[in-house]
Amino acid sequence: MIALGRLLCICDVDFTDEHLREALPKKYVDENIAAIKYGYGLDRDSIKAIVPEQAASRFAERYAERVLAGTAPAEAVELAAARG
């Protein structure tokens, strides 16, 4: 969800809590919204402090490849994280 928030920021997508509540699974919806907002607010320096740049860019590449190939975003995150 943090990565989704960052992606929404990079793509300049505006959203509201209501939009997110409609789109997200009901389980842990408040936690997921908080994580999305956290990711949305991250800047490059904050990300570098959390994750080495090489690891972040490789994850993003794996994620983007899977999403562009038609994999659902939630599954793409799991697959990209597993490096498989």
Stockholm file with secondary structure:
# STOCKHOLM 1.0

chainA/1-84         MIALGRLLCICDVDFTDEHLREALPKKYVDENIAAIKYGYGLDRDSIKAIVPEQAASRFAERYAERVLAGTAPAEAVELAAARG
#=GR chainA/1-84 SS CHHHHHHHHHTTCCCCHHHHHHHSCSTTHHHHHHHHHHHHHCCHHHHHHHSCHHHHHHHHHHHHHHHHTTCCHHHHHHHHHHTC
#=GC SS_cons        CHHHHHHHHHTTCCCCHHHHHHHSCSTTHHHHHHHHHHHHHCCHHHHHHHSCHHHHHHHHHHHHHHHHTTCCHHHHHHHHHHTC
//
